[in-house]
Amino acid sequence: MRLFGIVLIVFGVVALIYQGVTFLVPNTTDLGLFTVTVSEQRTIPLPPIVGGISLAAGIALVLMSRRGKS
């Protein structure tokens, strides 16, 4: 449970900092003798609320795992 909480904390911080995932999609077109490759940049936005909720849930899981050991 504690490890999952730490993973959620890391994901939450990264989501708050970057606020999205950007990646490239290559498109290839054959024009007779030539082949043209164009890379298109796409972004999947992550709202700040997703980062905040995962950060809070991760902190709660870490704190609950500490209390369970006492």
KATAPE-V603394 format. One line per field, one symbol per residue. ss: DSSP state (A for helix, B for strand, O for the rest). phi: phi as a letter, one per 40 degrees, with the letter a starting at -180 (. if undefined). psi: psi as a letter, one per 30 degrees, with the letter a starting at -180 (. if undefined). Layout:
ss = ???
phi = ???
psi = ???
This chain:
ss = OAAAAAAAAAAAAAAAAAOBBBBBBBBBBBBOOBBBBBBBBBBBBOOAAAAAAAAAAAAAAAAAAAAAAO
phi = .cccccccccccccccccfibbabbcbbbcbgcbbbbbbbcbbbcbcdcccccccccccccccccccccc
psi = eeeeeeeeeeeeeeeeefhlkklkjkkkkkicfkkkkkkkkkkjkjkfeeeeeeeeeeeeeeeeeeeff.
